[in-house]
Amino acid sequence: METIINYFSNMPTAHRTILLVGGLALFWMIESAVPLFRLKYNKWKHALINIFFTLTTALINLLFAFILVKSSDWVVANNFGIIQWIDMPVWLYAIVGLLLLDLIGAWLVHYVEHRVKWMWKFHLIHHTDQNVDTTTANRHHPGESVFRFVFTTTAVFIVGAPMWMVFLYQTLSLVFTQFNHSNVNMPNWLDDILSLVICSPNMHRVHHHYRMPYTDSNFGNIFSFWDRMFGTYIKADNKKLKYGVDTYMGDKDANDLVTMLKIPFQRYRPTPEYDKEEKL
């Protein structure tokens, strides 16, 4: 445990970059070898759009990184936050901290994005991808990246997370989001086992179905049990999924950067055939 703490306390920026690029490359190769859907699209053109948004997310996180560091240093120095107030072994301290960071910094902000209209319009960019694969993981409007950062920083205060724990959480979050967005055909029995604890591809893909109630389900990123606990878990046949949202978004719109950036400031256009009762 001490080795993990020491590593993430001083994690080089280069290692974080290697994880980002290496993870994308790994899951890209796996999903190309054993895809769930043989999607008919230009994989490289599609990836470039999503990588643009990945880079804007990385830039925003870099610009505000000092806030995160100062916040973490403050909670530790002032013994502030849930895990700072409870005496427990280091391994349990790490587990509780990661659970709470994931709950607040990932599940809660995601849930709120689907409930607050102006936040949803920023998050909508993530859902406009009609060819979900591992590059979709970080397809977030720059505005969304800002308020996700705000939730993560808030989680640091509530949890009382030291910086090594924040880096560990962010690393796991990055890897898991690339994993559960990947277009990999995983055996159902294996996915069922994994999804008892973590967010598997079969579980998260349901969230990207273009109609309700599926779009408002399975909000988790690392741990799957938050959705089971809060009643937002849905299981569905992945092979019947259709990616996108209940708004009209043609291929041209979904692959145009200028259009993507303008979406939060335009009117939301529901399709006439929208049906909340659709069953898969």
SVG drawing of the C-alpha trace seen along z (x, -y; Angstrom):
<svg xmlns="http://www.w3.org/2000/svg" viewBox="-45 -30 52 47">
<polyline fill="none" stroke="black" stroke-width="0.4" points="0.0,0.0 2.9,-2.3 4.3,-1.8 1.0,-2.8 0.7,-5.9 4.3,-6.9 3.8,-6.4 0.5,-8.4 1.8,-11.1 4.5,-11.8 2.9,-10.5 4.7,-12.1 2.6,-13.9 4.2,-11.7 2.7,-8.6 -0.7,-10.1 -0.3,-10.8 0.9,-7.3 -2.2,-5.9 -4.5,-8.0 -2.9,-7.2 -2.0,-3.6 -5.5,-2.9 -7.2,-4.2 -4.8,-2.1 -5.3,1.1 -9.1,0.9 -9.1,-0.2 -7.2,3.0 -9.4,5.2 -12.7,3.8 -11.3,4.0 -10.5,7.7 -13.8,8.7 -16.4,6.0 -20.0,6.2 -21.2,4.1 -19.4,3.9 -20.0,0.2 -20.0,-1.2 -18.1,-4.4 -14.7,-6.0 -13.0,-5.0 -10.2,-7.4 -12.4,-10.4 -14.7,-9.5 -11.7,-9.2 -10.3,-12.6 -13.6,-14.3 -13.6,-12.6 -9.8,-13.1 -10.4,-16.8 -12.8,-16.8 -10.4,-14.6 -7.7,-17.2 -10.0,-20.1 -10.9,-18.1 -7.2,-17.5 -6.5,-21.2 -9.2,-22.4 -8.1,-19.9 -4.5,-21.2 -5.6,-24.8 -7.5,-24.2 -5.1,-21.6 -3.7,-24.0 -7.2,-24.4 -7.4,-20.6 -3.9,-20.4 -4.6,-23.3 -7.9,-21.8 -6.4,-18.5 -3.5,-20.0 -5.9,-22.1 -8.2,-19.2 -5.2,-17.2 -3.5,-20.1 -6.8,-20.9 -7.9,-17.4 -11.2,-18.1 -13.4,-15.6 -15.1,-12.2 -12.0,-10.0 -10.0,-12.5 -12.5,-12.2 -12.6,-8.4 -9.7,-6.3 -9.2,-3.2 -6.5,-1.1 -4.8,-2.6 -6.3,0.0 -9.8,-0.7 -9.1,-4.4 -8.2,-4.1 -11.3,-2.0 -13.7,-4.3 -12.1,-7.4 -12.3,-5.9 -15.9,-4.9 -16.9,-8.4 -14.9,-10.1 -16.6,-7.9 -20.0,-8.5 -19.7,-12.3 -17.2,-13.0 -18.7,-10.6 -22.1,-9.2 -23.7,-12.2 -22.5,-14.8 -23.7,-12.5 -27.1,-12.0 -27.4,-15.8 -26.5,-16.4 -29.5,-14.4 -31.8,-16.3 -30.8,-19.9 -31.7,-21.2 -28.8,-23.6 -26.3,-21.0 -27.9,-18.3 -27.4,-20.6 -23.7,-20.5 -23.7,-16.7 -25.8,-16.1 -22.6,-16.2 -21.5,-13.0 -24.8,-11.3 -24.8,-12.5 -22.1,-9.9 -24.0,-7.4 -20.9,-5.0 -20.0,-4.5 -16.5,-3.1 -13.5,-3.6 -12.8,-7.1 -16.3,-8.2 -15.1,-8.0 -13.9,-11.6 -16.2,-13.2 -17.3,-16.0 -18.0,-19.7 -15.5,-22.0 -18.3,-23.5 -19.2,-20.1 -15.5,-19.5 -15.6,-22.6 -18.6,-21.6 -17.3,-18.0 -14.1,-19.5 -16.2,-21.5 -17.9,-18.2 -14.5,-16.5 -13.1,-19.3 -16.2,-19.4 -15.8,-15.6 -12.2,-16.3 -13.5,-18.6 -16.3,-16.2 -14.1,-13.1 -11.0,-14.8 -8.9,-13.1 -5.1,-13.5 -3.6,-14.1 -2.3,-10.5 -5.9,-9.3 -7.2,-11.9 -4.6,-10.8 -5.4,-7.1 -9.1,-7.9 -8.5,-9.9 -6.4,-7.1 -9.0,-4.4 -11.7,-6.7 -9.8,-7.2 -9.2,-3.5 -12.7,-2.4 -14.4,-5.0 -12.3,-3.8 -13.2,-0.2 -16.9,-0.6 -17.3,-2.6 -15.4,-0.2 -17.2,1.7 -15.9,5.1 -18.0,8.2 -17.6,9.6 -19.3,13.0 -22.5,12.3 -21.5,14.5 -18.3,12.6 -20.0,9.2 -22.7,10.2 -20.0,11.1 -18.0,7.9 -21.1,5.7 -21.9,6.8 -19.0,4.5 -17.8,2.4 -19.4,0.7 -19.0,3.1 -19.4,2.3 -22.8,4.2 -24.0,2.2 -22.9,-1.3 -23.9,-0.9 -27.6,-0.9 -27.0,-4.5 -26.2,-5.4 -29.5,-4.1 -31.2,-6.9 -34.5,-6.7 -35.9,-6.9 -35.9,-5.4 -32.5,-3.8 -30.8,-7.2 -31.5,-8.0 -30.0,-4.8 -26.6,-3.3 -24.8,-6.5 -21.8,-4.8 -18.2,-5.0 -16.1,-2.8 -18.5,-1.1 -21.8,0.3 -23.6,0.6 -24.5,-3.1 -27.1,-2.6 -28.5,0.5 -28.7,-1.4 -30.4,-4.4 -32.7,-2.6 -31.2,-3.8 -30.0,-0.4 -31.4,1.1 -30.3,4.3 -31.1,4.6 -30.1,6.6 -27.1,4.8 -27.6,6.0 -30.8,4.1 -29.3,0.8 -29.3,-2.2 -26.9,-4.9 -27.7,-8.6 -30.4,-10.7 -34.1,-11.4 -33.2,-14.6 -32.5,-14.7 -28.8,-14.5 -27.7,-13.5 -24.2,-12.1 -23.1,-15.5 -24.1,-17.3 -22.7,-14.6 -19.3,-14.9 -19.0,-18.7 -17.0,-20.3 -18.6,-23.8 -22.1,-22.2 -21.0,-20.2 -19.7,-23.3 -22.8,-25.3 -25.3,-22.6 -25.6,-23.9 -26.8,-27.3 -29.4,-26.0 -32.9,-24.8 -33.5,-21.1 -35.4,-19.4 -37.3,-16.2 -38.3,-13.8 -42.1,-13.2 -41.7,-9.5 -40.2,-9.8 -41.6,-7.1 -40.8,-6.7 -42.3,-3.3 -40.0,-1.6 -38.8,1.8 -35.7,3.6"/>
</svg>
